[in-house]
């Protein structure tokens, strides 16, 4: 009985999450911002530093949610 309630709860939470979240589909050539944590994981610039960097151009869509980025001049960024 408890197991069934847990499964029902998980289904309800999943349905609520899927209803509220917006999936973003970025196309090649689109402009995006990158989270600043990627280039500065230790946050050594302090808490008042900008949270986002960019804009960057999407060069390649590797898979859903994973992209290869380049700066506006065309240089491809490593590990993006």
mmCIF file of the N, C-alpha and C atoms, coordinates in Angstrom:
data_MODEL
# 
_entry.id   MODEL 
# 
loop_
_atom_site.group_PDB 
_atom_site.id 
_atom_site.type_symbol 
_atom_site.label_atom_id 
_atom_site.label_alt_id 
_atom_site.label_comp_id 
_atom_site.label_asym_id 
_atom_site.label_entity_id 
_atom_site.label_seq_id 
_atom_site.pdbx_PDB_ins_code 
_atom_site.Cartn_x 
_atom_site.Cartn_y 
_atom_site.Cartn_z 
_atom_site.occupancy 
_atom_site.B_iso_or_equiv 
_atom_site.pdbx_formal_charge 
_atom_site.auth_seq_id 
_atom_site.auth_comp_id 
_atom_site.auth_asym_id 
_atom_site.auth_atom_id 
_atom_site.pdbx_PDB_model_num 
ATOM 1   N N  . UNK A 1 1  ? 0.828  -1.194 0.000   1.00 0.00 ? 1  UNK A N  1 
ATOM 2   C CA . UNK A 1 1  ? 0.000  0.000  0.000   1.00 0.00 ? 1  UNK A CA 1 
ATOM 3   C C  . UNK A 1 1  ? 0.874  1.261  0.000   1.00 0.00 ? 1  UNK A C  1 
ATOM 4   N N  . UNK A 1 2  ? 1.905  1.285  0.818   1.00 0.00 ? 2  UNK A N  1 
ATOM 5   C CA . UNK A 1 2  ? 2.797  2.445  0.859   1.00 0.00 ? 2  UNK A CA 1 
ATOM 6   C C  . UNK A 1 2  ? 3.546  2.590  -0.466  1.00 0.00 ? 2  UNK A C  1 
ATOM 7   N N  . UNK A 1 3  ? 3.904  1.474  -1.054  1.00 0.00 ? 3  UNK A N  1 
ATOM 8   C CA . UNK A 1 3  ? 4.605  1.496  -2.336  1.00 0.00 ? 3  UNK A CA 1 
ATOM 9   C C  . UNK A 1 3  ? 3.725  2.113  -3.427  1.00 0.00 ? 3  UNK A C  1 
ATOM 10  N N  . UNK A 1 4  ? 2.461  1.782  -3.438  1.00 0.00 ? 4  UNK A N  1 
ATOM 11  C CA . UNK A 1 4  ? 1.536  2.341  -4.433  1.00 0.00 ? 4  UNK A CA 1 
ATOM 12  C C  . UNK A 1 4  ? 1.359  3.848  -4.239  1.00 0.00 ? 4  UNK A C  1 
ATOM 13  N N  . UNK A 1 5  ? 1.288  4.285  -2.990  1.00 0.00 ? 5  UNK A N  1 
ATOM 14  C CA . UNK A 1 5  ? 1.180  5.719  -2.724  1.00 0.00 ? 5  UNK A CA 1 
ATOM 15  C C  . UNK A 1 5  ? 2.438  6.462  -3.177  1.00 0.00 ? 5  UNK A C  1 
ATOM 16  N N  . UNK A 1 6  ? 3.599  5.838  -2.957  1.00 0.00 ? 6  UNK A N  1 
ATOM 17  C CA . UNK A 1 6  ? 4.854  6.443  -3.396  1.00 0.00 ? 6  UNK A CA 1 
ATOM 18  C C  . UNK A 1 6  ? 4.892  6.577  -4.915  1.00 0.00 ? 6  UNK A C  1 
ATOM 19  N N  . UNK A 1 7  ? 4.462  5.543  -5.626  1.00 0.00 ? 7  UNK A N  1 
ATOM 20  C CA . UNK A 1 7  ? 4.423  5.608  -7.086  1.00 0.00 ? 7  UNK A CA 1 
ATOM 21  C C  . UNK A 1 7  ? 3.452  6.678  -7.572  1.00 0.00 ? 7  UNK A C  1 
ATOM 22  N N  . UNK A 1 8  ? 2.300  6.781  -6.933  1.00 0.00 ? 8  UNK A N  1 
ATOM 23  C CA . UNK A 1 8  ? 1.322  7.802  -7.314  1.00 0.00 ? 8  UNK A CA 1 
ATOM 24  C C  . UNK A 1 8  ? 1.877  9.198  -7.052  1.00 0.00 ? 8  UNK A C  1 
ATOM 25  N N  . UNK A 1 9  ? 2.575  9.371  -5.950  1.00 0.00 ? 9  UNK A N  1 
ATOM 26  C CA . UNK A 1 9  ? 3.176  10.660 -5.626  1.00 0.00 ? 9  UNK A CA 1 
ATOM 27  C C  . UNK A 1 9  ? 4.233  11.037 -6.663  1.00 0.00 ? 9  UNK A C  1 
ATOM 28  N N  . UNK A 1 10 ? 5.080  10.076 -7.029  1.00 0.00 ? 10 UNK A N  1 
ATOM 29  C CA . UNK A 1 10 ? 6.118  10.336 -8.030  1.00 0.00 ? 10 UNK A CA 1 
ATOM 30  C C  . UNK A 1 10 ? 5.506  10.721 -9.373  1.00 0.00 ? 10 UNK A C  1 
ATOM 31  N N  . UNK A 1 11 ? 4.436  10.051 -9.755  1.00 0.00 ? 11 UNK A N  1 
ATOM 32  C CA . UNK A 1 11 ? 3.751  10.389 -11.010 1.00 0.00 ? 11 UNK A CA 1 
ATOM 33  C C  . UNK A 1 11 ? 3.196  11.809 -10.945 1.00 0.00 ? 11 UNK A C  1 
ATOM 34  N N  . UNK A 1 12 ? 2.624  12.179 -9.808  1.00 0.00 ? 12 UNK A N  1 
ATOM 35  C CA . UNK A 1 12 ? 2.059  13.520 -9.655  1.00 0.00 ? 12 UNK A CA 1 
ATOM 36  C C  . UNK A 1 12 ? 3.154  14.585 -9.718  1.00 0.00 ? 12 UNK A C  1 
ATOM 37  N N  . UNK A 1 13 ? 4.273  14.342 -9.063  1.00 0.00 ? 13 UNK A N  1 
ATOM 38  C CA . UNK A 1 13 ? 5.384  15.294 -9.077  1.00 0.00 ? 13 UNK A CA 1 
ATOM 39  C C  . UNK A 1 13 ? 5.956  15.413 -10.491 1.00 0.00 ? 13 UNK A C  1 
ATOM 40  N N  . UNK A 1 14 ? 6.093  14.296 -11.181 1.00 0.00 ? 14 UNK A N  1 
ATOM 41  C CA . UNK A 1 14 ? 6.590  14.310 -12.556 1.00 0.00 ? 14 UNK A CA 1 
ATOM 42  C C  . UNK A 1 14 ? 5.659  15.088 -13.466 1.00 0.00 ? 14 UNK A C  1 
ATOM 43  N N  . UNK A 1 15 ? 4.374  14.876 -13.329 1.00 0.00 ? 15 UNK A N  1 
ATOM 44  C CA . UNK A 1 15 ? 3.387  15.576 -14.153 1.00 0.00 ? 15 UNK A CA 1 
ATOM 45  C C  . UNK A 1 15 ? 3.441  17.080 -13.877 1.00 0.00 ? 15 UNK A C  1 
ATOM 46  N N  . UNK A 1 16 ? 3.552  17.473 -12.616 1.00 0.00 ? 16 UNK A N  1 
ATOM 47  C CA . UNK A 1 16 ? 3.636  18.884 -12.256 1.00 0.00 ? 16 UNK A CA 1 
ATOM 48  C C  . UNK A 1 16 ? 4.907  19.522 -12.824 1.00 0.00 ? 16 UNK A C  1 
ATOM 49  N N  . UNK A 1 17 ? 6.030  18.827 -12.705 1.00 0.00 ? 17 UNK A N  1 
ATOM 50  C CA . UNK A 1 17 ? 7.292  19.344 -13.237 1.00 0.00 ? 17 UNK A CA 1 
ATOM 51  C C  . UNK A 1 17 ? 7.207  19.517 -14.750 1.00 0.00 ? 17 UNK A C  1 
ATOM 52  N N  . UNK A 1 18 ? 6.737  18.492 -15.447 1.00 0.00 ? 18 UNK A N  1 
ATOM 53  C CA . UNK A 1 18 ? 6.650  18.548 -16.908 1.00 0.00 ? 18 UNK A CA 1 
ATOM 54  C C  . UNK A 1 18 ? 5.680  19.623 -17.374 1.00 0.00 ? 18 UNK A C  1 
ATOM 55  N N  . UNK A 1 19 ? 4.686  19.930 -16.575 1.00 0.00 ? 19 UNK A N  1 
ATOM 56  C CA . UNK A 1 19 ? 3.725  20.967 -16.932 1.00 0.00 ? 19 UNK A CA 1 
ATOM 57  C C  . UNK A 1 19 ? 4.339  22.361 -16.797 1.00 0.00 ? 19 UNK A C  1 
ATOM 58  N N  . UNK A 1 20 ? 5.205  22.550 -15.815 1.00 0.00 ? 20 UNK A N  1 
ATOM 59  C CA . UNK A 1 20 ? 5.758  23.877 -15.526 1.00 0.00 ? 20 UNK A CA 1 
ATOM 60  C C  . UNK A 1 20 ? 7.042  24.196 -16.284 1.00 0.00 ? 20 UNK A C  1 
ATOM 61  N N  . UNK A 1 21 ? 7.853  23.195 -16.569 1.00 0.00 ? 21 UNK A N  1 
ATOM 62  C CA . UNK A 1 21 ? 9.156  23.460 -17.185 1.00 0.00 ? 21 UNK A CA 1 
ATOM 63  C C  . UNK A 1 21 ? 8.974  23.721 -18.682 1.00 0.00 ? 21 UNK A C  1 
ATOM 64  N N  . UNK A 1 22 ? 9.778  24.659 -19.198 1.00 0.00 ? 22 UNK A N  1 
ATOM 65  C CA . UNK A 1 22 ? 9.766  24.955 -20.631 1.00 0.00 ? 22 UNK A CA 1 
ATOM 66  C C  . UNK A 1 22 ? 11.042 24.398 -21.247 1.00 0.00 ? 22 UNK A C  1 
ATOM 67  N N  . UNK A 1 23 ? 10.891 23.509 -22.176 1.00 0.00 ? 23 UNK A N  1 
ATOM 68  C CA . UNK A 1 23 ? 12.048 22.955 -22.866 1.00 0.00 ? 23 UNK A CA 1 
ATOM 69  C C  . UNK A 1 23 ? 12.479 23.936 -23.946 1.00 0.00 ? 23 UNK A C  1 
ATOM 70  N N  . UNK A 1 24 ? 13.753 24.289 -23.933 1.00 0.00 ? 24 UNK A N  1 
ATOM 71  C CA . UNK A 1 24 ? 14.277 25.246 -24.903 1.00 0.00 ? 24 UNK A CA 1 
ATOM 72  C C  . UNK A 1 24 ? 14.986 24.490 -26.017 1.00 0.00 ? 24 UNK A C  1 
ATOM 73  N N  . UNK A 1 25 ? 14.637 24.800 -27.229 1.00 0.00 ? 25 UNK A N  1 
ATOM 74  C CA . UNK A 1 25 ? 15.278 24.194 -28.386 1.00 0.00 ? 25 UNK A CA 1 
ATOM 75  C C  . UNK A 1 25 ? 16.075 25.283 -29.091 1.00 0.00 ? 25 UNK A C  1 
ATOM 76  N N  . UNK A 1 26 ? 17.390 25.123 -29.101 1.00 0.00 ? 26 UNK A N  1 
ATOM 77  C CA . UNK A 1 26 ? 18.277 26.110 -29.692 1.00 0.00 ? 26 UNK A CA 1 
ATOM 78  C C  . UNK A 1 26 ? 18.747 25.572 -31.035 1.00 0.00 ? 26 UNK A C  1 
ATOM 79  N N  . UNK A 1 27 ? 18.679 26.404 -32.061 1.00 0.00 ? 27 UNK A N  1 
ATOM 80  C CA . UNK A 1 27 ? 19.083 25.991 -33.400 1.00 0.00 ? 27 UNK A CA 1 
ATOM 81  C C  . UNK A 1 27 ? 20.505 26.460 -33.685 1.00 0.00 ? 27 UNK A C  1 
ATOM 82  N N  . UNK A 1 28 ? 21.129 25.832 -34.683 1.00 0.00 ? 28 UNK A N  1 
ATOM 83  C CA . UNK A 1 28 ? 22.461 26.250 -35.109 1.00 0.00 ? 28 UNK A CA 1 
ATOM 84  C C  . UNK A 1 28 ? 22.405 27.701 -35.568 1.00 0.00 ? 28 UNK A C  1 
ATOM 85  N N  . UNK A 1 29 ? 23.403 28.466 -35.167 1.00 0.00 ? 29 UNK A N  1 
ATOM 86  C CA . UNK A 1 29 ? 23.452 29.876 -35.520 1.00 0.00 ? 29 UNK A CA 1 
ATOM 87  C C  . UNK A 1 29 ? 22.763 30.775 -34.515 1.00 0.00 ? 29 UNK A C  1 
ATOM 88  N N  . UNK A 1 30 ? 22.042 30.187 -33.563 1.00 0.00 ? 30 UNK A N  1 
ATOM 89  C CA . UNK A 1 30 ? 21.346 30.964 -32.552 1.00 0.00 ? 30 UNK A CA 1 
ATOM 90  C C  . UNK A 1 30 ? 22.313 31.561 -31.541 1.00 0.00 ? 30 UNK A C  1 
ATOM 91  N N  . UNK A 1 31 ? 21.884 32.627 -30.898 1.00 0.00 ? 31 UNK A N  1 
ATOM 92  C CA . UNK A 1 31 ? 22.696 33.271 -29.870 1.00 0.00 ? 31 UNK A CA 1 
ATOM 93  C C  . UNK A 1 31 ? 22.239 32.810 -28.495 1.00 0.00 ? 31 UNK A C  1 
ATOM 94  N N  . UNK A 1 32 ? 23.201 32.483 -27.635 1.00 0.00 ? 32 UNK A N  1 
ATOM 95  C CA . UNK A 1 32 ? 22.897 31.990 -26.293 1.00 0.00 ? 32 UNK A CA 1 
ATOM 96  C C  . UNK A 1 32 ? 23.831 32.648 -25.286 1.00 0.00 ? 32 UNK A C  1 
ATOM 97  N N  . UNK A 1 33 ? 23.452 32.579 -24.025 1.00 0.00 ? 33 UNK A N  1 
ATOM 98  C CA . UNK A 1 33 ? 24.318 32.965 -22.915 1.00 0.00 ? 33 UNK A CA 1 
ATOM 99  C C  . UNK A 1 33 ? 24.803 31.698 -22.230 1.00 0.00 ? 33 UNK A C  1 
ATOM 100 N N  . UNK A 1 34 ? 25.976 31.757 -21.618 1.00 0.00 ? 34 UNK A N  1 
ATOM 101 C CA . UNK A 1 34 ? 26.538 30.606 -20.925 1.00 0.00 ? 34 UNK A CA 1 
ATOM 102 C C  . UNK A 1 34 ? 26.666 30.939 -19.446 1.00 0.00 ? 34 UNK A C  1 
ATOM 103 N N  . UNK A 1 35 ? 26.316 29.985 -18.593 1.00 0.00 ? 35 UNK A N  1 
ATOM 104 C CA . UNK A 1 35 ? 26.429 30.162 -17.149 1.00 0.00 ? 35 UNK A CA 1 
ATOM 105 C C  . UNK A 1 35 ? 27.889 30.407 -16.786 1.00 0.00 ? 35 UNK A C  1 
ATOM 106 N N  . UNK A 1 36 ? 28.167 31.403 -15.974 1.00 0.00 ? 36 UNK A N  1 
ATOM 107 C CA . UNK A 1 36 ? 29.540 31.791 -15.636 1.00 0.00 ? 36 UNK A CA 1 
ATOM 108 C C  . UNK A 1 36 ? 30.258 30.724 -14.816 1.00 0.00 ? 36 UNK A C  1 
ATOM 109 N N  . UNK A 1 37 ? 29.534 29.807 -14.195 1.00 0.00 ? 37 UNK A N  1 
ATOM 110 C CA . UNK A 1 37 ? 30.161 28.743 -13.405 1.00 0.00 ? 37 UNK A CA 1 
ATOM 111 C C  . UNK A 1 37 ? 31.032 27.847 -14.267 1.00 0.00 ? 37 UNK A C  1 
ATOM 112 N N  . UNK A 1 38 ? 30.740 27.774 -15.553 1.00 0.00 ? 38 UNK A N  1 
ATOM 113 C CA . UNK A 1 38 ? 31.501 26.910 -16.448 1.00 0.00 ? 38 UNK A CA 1 
ATOM 114 C C  . UNK A 1 38 ? 32.939 27.390 -16.563 1.00 0.00 ? 38 UNK A C  1 
ATOM 115 N N  . UNK A 1 39 ? 33.139 28.689 -16.704 1.00 0.00 ? 39 UNK A N  1 
ATOM 116 C CA . UNK A 1 39 ? 34.489 29.219 -16.866 1.00 0.00 ? 39 UNK A CA 1 
ATOM 117 C C  . UNK A 1 39 ? 35.167 29.521 -15.533 1.00 0.00 ? 39 UNK A C  1 
ATOM 118 N N  . UNK A 1 40 ? 34.412 29.621 -14.453 1.00 0.00 ? 40 UNK A N  1 
ATOM 119 C CA . UNK A 1 40 ? 34.970 29.937 -13.137 1.00 0.00 ? 40 UNK A CA 1 
ATOM 120 C C  . UNK A 1 40 ? 34.262 29.094 -12.077 1.00 0.00 ? 40 UNK A C  1 
ATOM 121 N N  . UNK A 1 41 ? 34.548 27.777 -12.017 1.00 0.00 ? 41 UNK A N  1 
ATOM 122 C CA . UNK A 1 41 ? 33.811 26.905 -11.094 1.00 0.00 ? 41 UNK A CA 1 
ATOM 123 C C  . UNK A 1 41 ? 34.035 27.224 -9.619  1.00 0.00 ? 41 UNK A C  1 
ATOM 124 N N  . UNK A 1 42 ? 35.147 27.867 -9.270  1.00 0.00 ? 42 UNK A N  1 
ATOM 125 C CA . UNK A 1 42 ? 35.419 28.172 -7.862  1.00 0.00 ? 42 UNK A CA 1 
ATOM 126 C C  . UNK A 1 42 ? 34.824 29.506 -7.440  1.00 0.00 ? 42 UNK A C  1 
ATOM 127 N N  . UNK A 1 43 ? 34.227 30.237 -8.389  1.00 0.00 ? 43 UNK A N  1 
ATOM 128 C CA . UNK A 1 43 ? 33.640 31.562 -8.130  1.00 0.00 ? 43 UNK A CA 1 
ATOM 129 C C  . UNK A 1 43 ? 34.665 32.488 -7.488  1.00 0.00 ? 43 UNK A C  1 
ATOM 130 N N  . UNK A 1 44 ? 35.895 32.466 -8.002  1.00 0.00 ? 44 UNK A N  1 
ATOM 131 C CA . UNK A 1 44 ? 36.959 33.299 -7.443  1.00 0.00 ? 44 UNK A CA 1 
ATOM 132 C C  . UNK A 1 44 ? 36.742 34.784 -7.730  1.00 0.00 ? 44 UNK A C  1 
ATOM 133 N N  . UNK A 1 45 ? 35.822 35.112 -8.645  1.00 0.00 ? 45 UNK A N  1 
ATOM 134 C CA . UNK A 1 45 ? 35.549 36.520 -8.945  1.00 0.00 ? 45 UNK A CA 1 
ATOM 135 C C  . UNK A 1 45 ? 34.579 37.137 -7.946  1.00 0.00 ? 45 UNK A C  1 
ATOM 136 N N  . UNK A 1 46 ? 34.047 36.351 -7.035  1.00 0.00 ? 46 UNK A N  1 
ATOM 137 C CA . UNK A 1 46 ? 33.165 36.888 -6.008  1.00 0.00 ? 46 UNK A CA 1 
ATOM 138 C C  . UNK A 1 46 ? 31.697 36.751 -6.355  1.00 0.00 ? 46 UNK A C  1 
ATOM 139 N N  . UNK A 1 47 ? 30.854 36.967 -5.362  1.00 0.00 ? 47 UNK A N  1 
ATOM 140 C CA . UNK A 1 47 ? 29.424 36.742 -5.543  1.00 0.00 ? 47 UNK A CA 1 
ATOM 141 C C  . UNK A 1 47 ? 28.735 37.854 -6.323  1.00 0.00 ? 47 UNK A C  1 
ATOM 142 N N  . UNK A 1 48 ? 29.393 38.976 -6.510  1.00 0.00 ? 48 UNK A N  1 
ATOM 143 C CA . UNK A 1 48 ? 28.793 40.068 -7.269  1.00 0.00 ? 48 UNK A CA 1 
ATOM 144 C C  . UNK A 1 48 ? 29.151 40.020 -8.752  1.00 0.00 ? 48 UNK A C  1 
ATOM 145 N N  . UNK A 1 49 ? 29.905 39.010 -9.153  1.00 0.00 ? 49 UNK A N  1 
ATOM 146 C CA . UNK A 1 49 ? 30.259 38.853 -10.565 1.00 0.00 ? 49 UNK A CA 1 
ATOM 147 C C  . UNK A 1 49 ? 29.014 38.453 -11.359 1.00 0.00 ? 49 UNK A C  1 
ATOM 148 N N  . UNK A 1 50 ? 28.991 38.727 -12.648 1.00 0.00 ? 50 UNK A N  1 
ATOM 149 C CA . UNK A 1 50 ? 27.832 38.345 -13.469 1.00 0.00 ? 50 UNK A CA 1 
ATOM 150 C C  . UNK A 1 50 ? 27.608 36.834 -13.461 1.00 0.00 ? 50 UNK A C  1 
ATOM 151 N N  . UNK A 1 51 ? 26.348 36.427 -13.506 1.00 0.00 ? 51 UNK A N  1 
ATOM 152 C CA . UNK A 1 51 ? 26.009 35.007 -13.518 1.00 0.00 ? 51 UNK A CA 1 
ATOM 153 C C  . UNK A 1 51 ? 26.072 34.403 -14.912 1.00 0.00 ? 51 UNK A C  1 
ATOM 154 N N  . UNK A 1 52 ? 26.022 35.242 -15.939 1.00 0.00 ? 52 UNK A N  1 
ATOM 155 C CA . UNK A 1 52 ? 25.975 34.765 -17.322 1.00 0.00 ? 52 UNK A CA 1 
ATOM 156 C C  . UNK A 1 52 ? 27.058 35.433 -18.147 1.00 0.00 ? 52 UNK A C  1 
ATOM 157 N N  . UNK A 1 53 ? 27.570 34.712 -19.154 1.00 0.00 ? 53 UNK A N  1 
ATOM 158 C CA . UNK A 1 53 ? 28.567 35.230 -20.084 1.00 0.00 ? 53 UNK A CA 1 
ATOM 159 C C  . UNK A 1 53 ? 28.009 35.138 -21.499 1.00 0.00 ? 53 UNK A C  1 
ATOM 160 N N  . UNK A 1 54 ? 28.482 36.016 -22.359 1.00 0.00 ? 54 UNK A N  1 
ATOM 161 C CA . UNK A 1 54 ? 28.057 35.877 -23.745 1.00 0.00 ? 54 UNK A CA 1 
ATOM 162 C C  . UNK A 1 54 ? 27.732 37.208 -24.349 1.00 0.00 ? 54 UNK A C  1 
ATOM 163 N N  . UNK A 1 55 ? 27.146 37.219 -25.485 1.00 0.00 ? 55 UNK A N  1 
ATOM 164 C CA . UNK A 1 55 ? 26.490 36.108 -26.186 1.00 0.00 ? 55 UNK A CA 1 
ATOM 165 C C  . UNK A 1 55 ? 27.488 35.237 -26.956 1.00 0.00 ? 55 UNK A C  1 
ATOM 166 N N  . UNK A 1 56 ? 27.098 33.988 -27.165 1.00 0.00 ? 56 UNK A N  1 
ATOM 167 C CA . UNK A 1 56 ? 27.851 33.033 -27.961 1.00 0.00 ? 56 UNK A CA 1 
ATOM 168 C C  . UNK A 1 56 ? 26.947 32.532 -29.080 1.00 0.00 ? 56 UNK A C  1 
ATOM 169 N N  . UNK A 1 57 ? 27.578 32.102 -30.166 1.00 0.00 ? 57 UNK A N  1 
ATOM 170 C CA . UNK A 1 57 ? 26.830 31.552 -31.290 1.00 0.00 ? 57 UNK A CA 1 
ATOM 171 C C  . UNK A 1 57 ? 26.906 30.026 -31.234 1.00 0.00 ? 57 UNK A C  1 
ATOM 172 N N  . UNK A 1 58 ? 25.778 29.353 -31.472 1.00 0.00 ? 58 UNK A N  1 
ATOM 173 C CA . UNK A 1 58 ? 25.732 27.891 -31.499 1.00 0.00 ? 58 UNK A CA 1 
ATOM 174 C C  . UNK A 1 58 ? 26.286 27.434 -32.845 1.00 0.00 ? 58 UNK A C  1 
ATOM 175 N N  . UNK A 1 59 ? 27.388 26.663 -32.794 1.00 0.00 ? 59 UNK A N  1 
ATOM 176 C CA . UNK A 1 59 ? 28.035 26.172 -34.006 1.00 0.00 ? 59 UNK A CA 1 
ATOM 177 C C  . UNK A 1 59 ? 27.498 24.800 -34.383 1.00 0.00 ? 59 UNK A C  1 
ATOM 178 N N  . UNK A 1 60 ? 27.239 23.962 -33.367 1.00 0.00 ? 60 UNK A N  1 
ATOM 179 C CA . UNK A 1 60 ? 26.802 22.588 -33.620 1.00 0.00 ? 60 UNK A CA 1 
ATOM 180 C C  . UNK A 1 60 ? 25.890 22.146 -32.490 1.00 0.00 ? 60 UNK A C  1 
ATOM 181 N N  . UNK A 1 61 ? 24.855 21.404 -32.839 1.00 0.00 ? 61 UNK A N  1 
ATOM 182 C CA . UNK A 1 61 ? 24.001 20.769 -31.842 1.00 0.00 ? 61 UNK A CA 1 
ATOM 183 C C  . UNK A 1 61 ? 24.495 19.338 -31.714 1.00 0.00 ? 61 UNK A C  1 
ATOM 184 N N  . UNK A 1 62 ? 25.171 19.023 -30.590 1.00 0.00 ? 62 UNK A N  1 
ATOM 185 C CA . UNK A 1 62 ? 25.740 17.693 -30.389 1.00 0.00 ? 62 UNK A CA 1 
ATOM 186 C C  . UNK A 1 62 ? 24.624 16.702 -30.104 1.00 0.00 ? 62 UNK A C  1 
ATOM 187 N N  . UNK A 1 63 ? 23.790 17.015 -29.148 1.00 0.00 ? 63 UNK A N  1 
ATOM 188 C CA . UNK A 1 63 ? 22.563 16.266 -28.847 1.00 0.00 ? 63 UNK A CA 1 
ATOM 189 C C  . UNK A 1 63 ? 21.652 17.221 -28.098 1.00 0.00 ? 63 UNK A C  1 
ATOM 190 N N  . UNK A 1 64 ? 20.485 16.775 -27.740 1.00 0.00 ? 64 UNK A N  1 
ATOM 191 C CA . UNK A 1 64 ? 19.514 17.654 -27.103 1.00 0.00 ? 64 UNK A CA 1 
ATOM 192 C C  . UNK A 1 64 ? 20.082 18.209 -25.799 1.00 0.00 ? 64 UNK A C  1 
ATOM 193 N N  . UNK A 1 65 ? 20.269 19.514 -25.733 1.00 0.00 ? 65 UNK A N  1 
ATOM 194 C CA . UNK A 1 65 ? 20.789 20.160 -24.537 1.00 0.00 ? 65 UNK A CA 1 
ATOM 195 C C  . UNK A 1 65 ? 22.297 20.312 -24.506 1.00 0.00 ? 65 UNK A C  1 
ATOM 196 N N  . UNK A 1 66 ? 23.011 19.814 -25.531 1.00 0.00 ? 66 UNK A N  1 
ATOM 197 C CA . UNK A 1 66 ? 24.462 19.915 -25.588 1.00 0.00 ? 66 UNK A CA 1 
ATOM 198 C C  . UNK A 1 66 ? 24.856 20.581 -26.900 1.00 0.00 ? 66 UNK A C  1 
ATOM 199 N N  . UNK A 1 67 ? 25.655 21.650 -26.797 1.00 0.00 ? 67 UNK A N  1 
ATOM 200 C CA . UNK A 1 67 ? 25.972 22.449 -27.972 1.00 0.00 ? 67 UNK A CA 1 
ATOM 201 C C  . UNK A 1 67 ? 27.454 22.778 -28.002 1.00 0.00 ? 67 UNK A C  1 
ATOM 202 N N  . UNK A 1 68 ? 27.979 23.010 -29.194 1.00 0.00 ? 68 UNK A N  1 
ATOM 203 C CA . UNK A 1 68 ? 29.310 23.563 -29.370 1.00 0.00 ? 68 UNK A CA 1 
ATOM 204 C C  . UNK A 1 68 ? 29.134 25.049 -29.622 1.00 0.00 ? 68 UNK A C  1 
ATOM 205 N N  . UNK A 1 69 ? 29.843 25.872 -28.828 1.00 0.00 ? 69 UNK A N  1 
ATOM 206 C CA . UNK A 1 69 ? 29.677 27.320 -28.895 1.00 0.00 ? 69 UNK A CA 1 
ATOM 207 C C  . UNK A 1 69 ? 30.925 27.983 -29.458 1.00 0.00 ? 69 UNK A C  1 
ATOM 208 N N  . UNK A 1 70 ? 30.721 29.161 -30.032 1.00 0.00 ? 70 UNK A N  1 
ATOM 209 C CA . UNK A 1 70 ? 31.828 29.975 -30.527 1.00 0.00 ? 70 UNK A CA 1 
ATOM 210 C C  . UNK A 1 70 ? 31.573 31.417 -30.127 1.00 0.00 ? 70 UNK A C  1 
ATOM 211 N N  . UNK A 1 71 ? 32.668 32.160 -29.937 1.00 0.00 ? 71 UNK A N  1 
ATOM 212 C CA . UNK A 1 71 ? 32.505 33.585 -29.670 1.00 0.00 ? 71 UNK A CA 1 
ATOM 213 C C  . UNK A 1 71 ? 32.038 34.253 -30.959 1.00 0.00 ? 71 UNK A C  1 
ATOM 214 N N  . UNK A 1 72 ? 31.628 35.488 -30.883 1.00 0.00 ? 72 UNK A N  1 
ATOM 215 C CA . UNK A 1 72 ? 31.044 36.168 -32.033 1.00 0.00 ? 72 UNK A CA 1 
ATOM 216 C C  . UNK A 1 72 ? 32.033 36.309 -33.193 1.00 0.00 ? 72 UNK A C  1 
ATOM 217 N N  . UNK A 1 73 ? 33.337 36.315 -32.914 1.00 0.00 ? 73 UNK A N  1 
ATOM 218 C CA . UNK A 1 73 ? 34.339 36.417 -33.976 1.00 0.00 ? 73 UNK A CA 1 
ATOM 219 C C  . UNK A 1 73 ? 34.560 35.090 -34.682 1.00 0.00 ? 73 UNK A C  1 
ATOM 220 N N  . UNK A 1 74 ? 34.018 33.987 -34.140 1.00 0.00 ? 74 UNK A N  1 
ATOM 221 C CA . UNK A 1 74 ? 34.099 32.691 -34.808 1.00 0.00 ? 74 UNK A CA 1 
ATOM 222 C C  . UNK A 1 74 ? 34.962 31.652 -34.130 1.00 0.00 ? 74 UNK A C  1 
ATOM 223 N N  . UNK A 1 75 ? 35.737 32.014 -33.107 1.00 0.00 ? 75 UNK A N  1 
ATOM 224 C CA . UNK A 1 75 ? 36.605 31.052 -32.429 1.00 0.00 ? 75 UNK A CA 1 
ATOM 225 C C  . UNK A 1 75 ? 35.764 30.110 -31.576 1.00 0.00 ? 75 UNK A C  1 
ATOM 226 N N  . UNK A 1 76 ? 35.935 28.790 -31.790 1.00 0.00 ? 76 UNK A N  1 
ATOM 227 C CA . UNK A 1 76 ? 35.156 27.783 -31.071 1.00 0.00 ? 76 UNK A CA 1 
ATOM 228 C C  . UNK A 1 76 ? 35.682 27.652 -29.650 1.00 0.00 ? 76 UNK A C  1 
ATOM 229 N N  . UNK A 1 77 ? 34.772 27.578 -28.684 1.00 0.00 ? 77 UNK A N  1 
ATOM 230 C CA . UNK A 1 77 ? 35.145 27.425 -27.278 1.00 0.00 ? 77 UNK A CA 1 
ATOM 231 C C  . UNK A 1 77 ? 35.350 25.953 -26.956 1.00 0.00 ? 77 UNK A C  1 
ATOM 232 N N  . UNK A 1 78 ? 36.358 25.620 -26.165 1.00 0.00 ? 78 UNK A N  1 
ATOM 233 C CA . UNK A 1 78 ? 36.545 24.227 -25.764 1.00 0.00 ? 78 UNK A CA 1 
ATOM 234 C C  . UNK A 1 78 ? 35.536 23.828 -24.681 1.00 0.00 ? 78 UNK A C  1 
ATOM 235 N N  . UNK A 1 79 ? 35.134 22.586 -24.697 1.00 0.00 ? 79 UNK A N  1 
ATOM 236 C CA . UNK A 1 79 ? 34.282 21.976 -23.652 1.00 0.00 ? 79 UNK A CA 1 
ATOM 237 C C  . UNK A 1 79 ? 32.980 22.725 -23.413 1.00 0.00 ? 79 UNK A C  1 
ATOM 238 N N  . UNK A 1 80 ? 32.236 23.034 -24.464 1.00 0.00 ? 80 UNK A N  1 
ATOM 239 C CA . UNK A 1 80 ? 30.936 23.681 -24.284 1.00 0.00 ? 80 UNK A CA 1 
ATOM 240 C C  . UNK A 1 80 ? 29.847 22.825 -24.876 1.00 0.00 ? 80 UNK A C  1 
# 
